Amino acid sequence: MDRAPGIDHRRIFGIETEYGVSLTGGDGDCSAGQVAMAMFRSLVERNRSTNIYLSNGARLYLDVGSHPEYATAEALTPMDALIQDLAGERIMANLARQAGSILADRLGPGARVHVFKNNVDARGHSFGCHENYLLRRQVPLEMVRGQLVPFLVTRQLFTGAGRLGEDGFQLSQRADFLDEAVSSATTRARPMVNTRDEPHADPDRYRRLHVILGDSNRSQTVTWLKLATTHLVLGLIEEEVLAGRSIPFGDCALADPGAAMRSVSRDRNGRVPLDLEGGGTVSALDLQNRYWEACRAYIDDSGDQTGVGIPMVGKVLVLWRAALDALDAGRWEDLADWVDWAAKLRLLKGEEARGADALKARRLDLDYHDIASGRSYGALVRHGMMRTLVDDHRIGEALRTPPQTTRARLRGNFVARAETTPLQWSCDWTRLVLQGNHRHEVRLMDPFAHESDEAYLAMMGELAQDRAVSDPV
């Protein structure tokens, strides 16, 4: 294959996770909003806001509907994004423990805070896990709809978190709550890919692809793999667009992506026929095999140029292939040590064999996602029944340290130093502002730029000077 000239295979990744919260065991009522505010109390006292940026480069805030939300710092690889996502879990769990102490004083020692990394509550309300990918502006949105969305719809075969729905077990928690394939709407309809144009980068070169159909995963392996496989598919699309060639996935545009999403979610064998926009049908498994074959050829030709990194790029293909082969052979149990829906289904079948009723099954379904008070997922990890990729030490470092290969390094270091001074400051994804002896403003429009420039050094120098005055040795 002739390479497209001068293509940069690097990408920026990010994950935004909305968490559900509740309280059990207290002597009195306590709404989700009250639980969330108890979690954020110390942050509000320190920052006078429920919307803050952290020293690890991430954003932490209270979203609509009393959902605590954690948006990872910009990451250069799927592994970096995974580590940042796990740091977010740890931060939420720590906030839950603080809230538990606060609420126990008012509601009694039996009060227990629950924080769910899932996507649907007991009342049928859905909340999201949003993936962000920096995408070259040359890729038209129609290409996203026709070539990427079929991959996203069918990847739930290995990325679904699993759910006990009204009509039985489903692969995906989000499948029943999505309407359009690609849209800028978020309230009147839920698209699979949101097209609101907020690139947080040079708008002439990039768009930020905001994927909102995915489930929140507990499995570290799946979180990493869904980012890595999506990156490879996007990389191949970009390569072919820039080279002026046809995309090698073939005619795969779905006639009704929403209906296909719901059908795939109810068929763990991947065999249900999906209607194609151009006529005919194809199964989810066959579509995934098309994407795997095209990405295998892409990797063979690109090697480490894909941006995933060796040896991880090989592991992408191996795991992806293992999932498709297991489902093709009807051996979903083979995936139970790394695919969330399979791990959960194994637990549920075990409880069913012990005579558990429907209420206990639903409690187990929720417990799997409870990062604050849950037991089932942690027990799987401790007993070697769930694979992990990242150890506690690396997660602990990511609580305080931003990724070092993106602009998150500059933002995180700025926040860490600014928090120790009385000076007024603020920041967002693309801007740092300090009101000291002079007003400093640094723009961070290049998400790949992680080295200090003169303006940034001047601002950090004033922060250091103020800190020395405030805290004399």
C-alpha positions in Angstrom: 0.0 0.0 0.0 1.3 3.4 -0.9 1.3 5.6 2.2 -0.5 8.9 2.3 2.3 11.6 2.4 3.2 13.2 5.7 0.3 11.8 7.8 0.8 12.1 11.5 -0.6 9.0 13.1 -0.7 10.4 16.6 -4.0 11.0 18.3 -5.3 12.6 21.5 -7.6 10.4 23.6 -9.9 11.3 26.4 -12.7 9.7 28.4 -15.5 11.5 30.2 -17.4 9.3 32.7 -20.6 10.2 34.5 -21.2 8.3 37.7 -24.4 7.4 39.4 -24.7 7.9 43.2 -27.0 6.7 45.9 -27.1 6.0 49.7 -28.3 3.0 51.6 -28.6 2.2 55.3 -29.2 5.7 56.6 -31.9 6.7 59.1 -33.7 9.1 56.9 -34.0 10.2 53.3 -31.0 11.4 51.2 -31.4 12.2 47.6 -28.7 11.6 44.9 -28.2 15.4 44.8 -27.4 15.5 48.5 -25.0 12.5 48.2 -23.2 14.3 45.3 -22.9 17.5 47.2 -21.5 15.7 50.2 -18.9 14.2 47.9 -18.0 17.6 46.6 -18.1 19.5 49.9 -14.4 19.6 50.5 -13.8 20.7 46.9 -16.4 23.5 47.2 -14.8 24.7 50.4 -11.4 24.8 48.8 -12.3 26.0 45.3 -15.7 27.6 45.8 -16.9 25.6 42.8 -18.2 22.2 41.7 -16.2 22.5 38.4 -12.4 22.2 38.9 -9.3 21.2 37.1 -6.9 19.0 38.9 -3.1 18.8 39.2 -3.2 15.6 37.1 -4.6 17.6 34.2 -8.2 16.2 34.5 -11.5 18.0 35.0 -13.8 17.1 37.9 -17.3 18.5 38.1 -20.9 17.9 39.0 -23.0 17.4 35.9 -26.7 17.8 35.3 -28.8 15.3 37.2 -26.4 15.1 40.2 -23.9 13.0 38.3 -20.3 13.5 39.4 -18.2 13.5 36.2 -14.5 13.0 35.6 -12.9 13.9 32.3 -9.5 12.6 31.9 -6.5 14.7 30.9 -5.5 14.5 27.2 -3.6 11.3 26.6 -1.4 10.4 23.7 -2.0 6.6 23.8 -4.9 4.3 24.8 -2.8 3.1 27.7 -2.3 6.6 29.0 -6.0 7.2 28.8 -6.8 4.0 30.7 -4.4 5.0 33.5 -6.1 8.4 33.7 -9.5 6.8 33.7 -8.5 4.5 36.6 -7.2 7.6 38.5 -10.7 9.0 38.1 -12.2 5.9 39.7 -9.9 6.2 42.6 -10.7 9.9 43.0 -14.5 9.2 43.0 -14.0 6.4 45.5 -12.1 8.7 47.8 -14.8 11.4 47.6 -17.4 8.7 48.4 -15.5 7.8 51.6 -15.5 11.4 52.7 -19.2 11.8 51.9 -19.9 8.6 53.9 -18.3 10.1 57.0 -20.3 13.3 56.5 -23.6 11.6 56.0 -23.0 9.1 58.8 -22.9 12.0 61.3 -26.4 12.9 60.2 -28.0 9.6 59.2 -26.3 7.1 61.4 -23.3 4.8 61.1 -25.1 2.4 58.8 -25.2 5.0 56.0 -23.3 3.8 53.0 -22.4 5.7 49.8 -22.6 3.9 46.5 -20.9 5.3 43.3 -21.8 3.4 40.1 -19.6 3.4 37.0 -22.5 2.3 34.9 -25.0 3.8 32.4 -28.5 3.2 33.6 -30.2 3.6 37.0 -33.1 1.7 38.6 -35.6 4.1 37.1 -34.4 3.7 33.6 -32.5 6.9 33.3 -29.3 6.7 31.2 -26.1 8.6 31.7 -22.9 8.4 29.6 -19.4 7.4 29.1 -18.0 9.6 26.3 -14.9 8.9 24.3 -13.0 11.7 22.6 -10.7 11.2 19.7 -8.8 14.0 17.8 -9.8 13.5 14.2 -8.3 15.2 11.1 -10.7 17.8 9.7 -10.5 16.3 6.2 -12.6 13.3 7.2 -16.2 14.2 6.4 -19.0 13.5 8.9 -20.7 11.3 6.3 -17.7 9.1 6.3 -18.0 8.8 10.1 -21.6 7.8 9.7 -21.1 5.3 6.9 -17.7 3.8 7.9 -17.2 4.3 11.7 -20.7 4.0 13.1 -21.1 0.3 12.0 -17.9 -0.5 13.8 -19.1 1.3 17.0 -22.5 -0.4 16.8 -21.0 -3.9 16.5 -18.0 -3.5 18.8 -20.3 -4.0 21.8 -19.7 -7.7 21.2 -16.6 -7.2 23.3 -17.0 -3.8 24.8 -20.5 -4.1 26.3 -20.7 -3.8 30.1 -23.8 -6.1 30.3 -27.2 -5.4 31.7 -30.3 -7.2 33.1 -33.0 -5.5 30.9 -36.7 -5.9 31.0 -36.5 -8.7 28.3 -33.5 -10.5 29.6 -29.7 -10.1 29.6 -28.2 -7.5 27.1 -24.6 -6.9 26.1 -24.8 -3.1 26.3 -26.2 -0.7 28.9 -26.5 2.2 26.4 -28.1 0.4 23.4 -31.7 1.1 24.3 -31.2 4.8 24.9 -29.7 5.9 21.5 -31.5 7.3 18.6 -29.6 8.9 15.7 -26.2 7.9 14.3 -24.6 11.3 14.0 -26.1 14.5 15.3 -25.4 17.7 17.3 -28.5 17.1 19.5 -28.1 15.8 23.1 -31.5 16.4 24.7 -34.3 15.8 22.1 -32.3 12.8 20.8 -29.3 10.8 21.8 -26.8 10.4 18.9 -24.1 7.8 18.8 -21.6 10.4 17.7 -22.1 14.0 18.8 -21.0 16.5 16.2 -21.0 19.6 18.4 -17.8 21.2 17.0 -15.6 21.8 20.0 -12.2 20.7 18.9 -10.2 22.2 21.8 -7.4 22.5 19.1 -6.8 24.2 15.8 -10.3 24.1 14.2 -8.8 24.2 10.7 -6.9 21.0 11.3 -8.9 19.0 13.7 -12.3 18.1 15.0 -13.0 16.3 18.4 -14.9 13.2 17.6 -17.3 12.8 20.6 -18.4 9.2 20.8 -21.3 8.7 23.3 -22.7 5.3 22.6 -20.1 3.3 24.6 -20.6 1.7 28.0 -18.6 2.5 31.1 -16.3 -0.4 31.6 -14.8 -1.9 34.8 -12.5 -4.1 32.8 -9.2 -2.4 32.3 -8.5 -4.5 29.2 -11.8 -3.5 27.5 -11.3 0.2 28.2 -7.9 0.0 26.6 -9.0 -2.2 23.7 -12.1 -0.1 22.8 -9.9 3.0 22.5 -7.1 1.1 20.6 -9.4 -0.6 18.1 -11.4 2.6 17.5 -8.1 4.5 16.9 -7.0 1.9 14.3 -10.3 2.2 12.5 -10.0 6.0 12.5 -6.4 5.9 11.4 -7.3 3.7 8.4 -10.1 6.0 7.5 -7.8 9.1 7.7 -5.1 7.3 5.7 -7.5 6.4 2.9 -9.2 9.9 2.8 -5.8 11.7 2.6 -4.6 9.3 -0.1 -7.8 9.6 -2.1 -8.5 5.9 -1.9 -11.7 4.0 -1.1 -12.1 2.7 2.4 -11.4 -1.1 2.6 -14.4 -1.9 4.9 -16.7 -2.2 1.9 -20.4 -1.3 1.9 -21.1 -1.4 5.6 -23.4 1.6 6.3 -26.4 0.5 8.4 -29.9 1.3 7.3 -31.0 2.0 10.9 -28.1 2.2 13.3 -30.3 2.6 16.3 -32.3 -0.6 15.5 -29.0 -2.4 14.8 -27.6 -1.3 18.2 -30.6 -2.8 20.0 -30.5 -6.0 18.0 -26.8 -6.6 18.6 -27.2 -6.0 22.3 -29.7 -8.9 22.5 -27.6 -11.4 20.5 -24.4 -12.4 22.3 -23.5 -14.7 19.3 -23.3 -11.8 16.9 -25.4 -13.7 14.3 -28.5 -11.5 14.0 -28.8 -10.0 10.5 -28.5 -6.2 10.3 -30.0 -4.3 7.4 -27.5 -2.4 5.2 -28.3 1.0 3.8 -27.4 -0.2 0.3 -29.5 -3.3 0.6 -28.9 -6.8 1.9 -27.9 -7.8 5.4 -24.8 -8.6 7.4 -24.2 -10.0 10.9 -22.4 -8.1 13.6 -19.7 -10.8 13.7 -19.1 -10.5 10.0 -18.8 -6.8 10.1 -16.3 -7.0 12.9 -14.3 -9.5 10.9 -14.2 -7.0 8.0 -12.8 -4.4 10.3 -10.3 -6.8 11.9 -9.0 -7.9 8.5 -8.6 -4.3 7.3 -6.8 -3.2 10.5 -4.5 -6.2 10.3 -3.4 -5.2 6.9 -3.1 -1.6 8.1 -0.9 -2.7 11.0 1.2 -5.0 8.8 1.9 -2.0 6.6 2.3 0.7 9.3 3.8 -1.2 12.2 4.5 1.2 15.0 3.5 4.1 12.9 -0.1 3.5 14.0 0.5 5.3 17.2 -0.6 2.5 19.5 3.0 1.4 20.3 4.9 -1.9 20.2 4.2 -4.5 21.6 0.7 -3.2 22.4 -0.3 -2.9 18.7 0.1 -6.7 18.4 -1.9 -7.3 21.5 -4.8 -5.3 20.0 -5.1 -7.8 17.1 -4.7 -10.8 19.4 -7.4 -9.8 21.9 -9.8 -8.6 19.2 -9.4 -11.8 17.3 -9.8 -13.9 20.4 -13.1 -12.2 21.2 -14.5 -12.8 17.7 -13.3 -16.4 17.5 -14.8 -17.2 20.9 -18.2 -15.7 19.9 -18.0 -17.5 16.5 -17.6 -20.8 18.3 -20.3 -20.0 20.9 -17.8 -20.0 23.8 -18.7 -16.7 25.5 -17.3 -18.1 28.8 -13.8 -17.8 27.3 -14.2 -14.1 27.5 -15.3 -13.9 31.2 -11.9 -12.9 32.5 -11.7 -9.7 30.5 -15.0 -8.8 28.8 -17.4 -7.1 31.3 -20.7 -8.5 30.0 -19.2 -12.1 30.0 -17.8 -11.6 33.5 -21.2 -10.3 34.8 -23.1 -13.1 33.0 -20.9 -15.7 34.6 -21.6 -14.2 38.1 -25.4 -14.1 37.4 -25.5 -17.7 36.2 -23.6 -18.7 39.3 -26.2 -16.9 41.5 -29.0 -18.4 39.5 -27.6 -21.9 40.1 -27.7 -21.1 43.8 -31.3 -20.2 43.7 -31.0 -16.4 43.7 -34.2 -14.5 42.9 -34.7 -11.6 40.5 -34.1 -9.0 43.2 -30.7 -10.5 44.2 -29.7 -10.7 40.5 -30.4 -7.0 40.0 -28.4 -6.1 43.1 -25.5 -8.1 41.8 -25.8 -6.3 38.4 -25.4 -3.0 40.2 -22.8 -4.2 42.7 -20.5 -5.0 39.8 -20.3 -1.3 38.9 -20.1 0.1 42.5 -16.5 1.5 42.8 -17.1 2.7 46.4 -19.0 -0.1 48.2 -19.2 -2.9 45.7 -17.6 -6.3 46.2 -18.1 -8.5 43.1 -15.6 -6.8 40.7 -12.9 -6.5 43.3 -13.3 -10.2 44.3 -12.9 -11.2 40.7 -9.6 -9.3 40.5 -8.3 -10.6 43.8 -9.0 -14.2 42.8 -7.4 -13.9 39.4 -10.7 -14.1 37.5 -10.4 -10.7 35.9 -7.3 -9.5 34.1 -5.7 -6.1 34.8 -3.2 -4.1 32.9 -2.3 -1.3 35.4 -1.0 -1.8 39.0 -1.9 0.3 42.0 1.4 2.2 42.0 0.8 3.6 38.5 -2.8 4.6 39.4 -1.5 6.3 42.5 1.0 8.3 40.4 -1.8 9.3 38.0 -3.8 10.9 40.9 -1.2 13.6 41.1 0.8 13.5 37.8 -0.6 14.5 34.4 0.4 12.7 31.2 3.9 14.0 30.2 3.4 13.9 26.4 0.5 16.3 25.9 -0.5 19.8 27.0 -2.0 18.2 30.1 1.5 18.4 31.6 1.5 22.2 31.4 -2.0 22.5 32.8 -1.4 20.0 35.6 1.8 21.7 36.7 0.2 25.1 36.6 -2.7 23.9 38.8 -0.4 22.2 41.3 1.6 25.4 41.8 -1.4 27.8 41.6 -3.2 25.9 44.4 -0.5 26.8 46.8 -0.7 30.6 46.3 -3.4 33.2 47.2 -3.3 34.6 43.7 -6.4 34.5 41.5 -6.2 32.0 38.7 -8.3 29.9 36.4 -7.9 27.4 33.5 -9.7 25.3 31.0 -8.7 22.9 28.3 -7.0 25.5 26.1 -6.2 28.5 28.5 -4.3 29.3 31.7 -4.9 32.6 33.4 -3.1 34.1 36.4 -3.8 37.5 38.0 -0.6 38.4 39.8 1.6 41.5 39.5 0.6 41.3 35.8 -2.2 39.4 34.1 -0.8 36.4 32.4 -2.7 34.3 29.9 -1.3 31.3 28.1 -3.1 29.7 25.2 -2.7 25.9 24.8 -4.2 25.3 21.4 -1.9 22.5 20.4 -2.8 19.4 22.5 0.4 17.7 21.5 2.6 20.6 22.8 4.0 19.7 26.2 7.1 21.8 26.4 7.2 25.2 28.2 7.4 28.4 26.2 8.5 31.8 27.3 5.0 33.0 28.3 4.4 29.8 30.3 7.8 30.1 32.1 7.1 33.7 33.0 3.7 32.8 34.5 5.2 29.9 36.5 8.0 32.1 37.6 5.5 34.6 39.2 3.8 31.7 40.9 7.0 30.5 42.3 7.9 34.0 43.5 4.6 34.5 45.2 4.9 31.1 46.9 8.3 31.9 48.2 6.9 35.1 49.7 3.9 33.4 51.2 5.8 30.4 52.6 9.3 31.7 53.7 11.7 29.0 54.6 
